[in-house]
Amino acid sequence: MSEELKGYRELPIGGLIVEPGNAVTYRTGTWRTFRPVWHEDKCIHCLFCWVYCPDAAVQVKDGKMTGFDYEHCKGCGICAHECPRDAITMEKE
């Protein structure tokens, strides 16, 4: 998927969402210094990580945590902080 980037004069003035649903096209995972690592053996699938993740980077299938979308995870660590079983640790990239 190749998209031509807009020049600064073509961008809308801050805070406008002119193309709804476009967040999936912005790969923000390279911003990260730390990445979450999931320890499946400790996980109770409470999904607190999914609820609190501001980037929707926690992947869930059939009501269970299955991993992370590292292309969109910014490494904020909220998932690890909220996990009641320490099933997520933050490791340096």
Buried (B, 14 or more C-beta within 10 A) or exposed (E): EEEEEEEEEEEEEEEEEEEEEEEEEEEBBEEBEBBBEBEEEEBEBBBBBBEBBEBEBBBEEEEEBEBBBBEBBBBBBBBBEBBEEEBBBBEEE
